[in-house]
Amino acid sequence: MANGLFLAVDGGGTGCRARLCDASGVRMAEASAGPANIRSGLTDAFASVFEATLACLEQARLTSADLPRITACLALAGATEPAELAAATMHPQAFGKAILTSDAHAACIGAHNGNDGAVITAANPAVIAHDLLPPTAWINKNLSMVVDIRFYLHVSYYT
């Protein structure tokens, strides 16, 4: 694939980032767009992916006619759920090839270079506190420390 292009998309619940590289791995463009959590809406998630992709193509002085040259890895929030992943896999797209995985899986692969390991992702402490912690948890006004009687979890939150 000498004239192929590679697109990596980190599609999170608050936004998505895309990076386009040529066949030798040279970075050609980067762009961002809105949320790409497939559990919050498949159509909206793919619209954000497409928006970021088109912005990358424009930066690289390419057009949508180049989409079939792209092998895309779409690491999307919500793709941990089998039903959502199956629906996303069936969603129409114009890439030459698309690989779908969860953003958490891609983070683990990236952090450990393909080796065994684990990753704790903390994008929004308020969401973590709401979704993961028991009602006895206490959050200070800066959201920098979440404290529970049974455990401590320090979350660095930079604005």
Secondary structure, DSSP 8 states (H G I E B T S, - for coil): -TT-EEEEEEE-SS-EEEEEEETT--EEEEEEES---GGG-HHHHHHHHHHHHHHHHHHTT--GGGGGGEEEEEEETTTTSHHHHHHHHHS---SSEEEEEEHHHHHHHHHHTTSS------S-HHHHHHHHS-TT-EE-TTS-EEE-SS-EEE-----
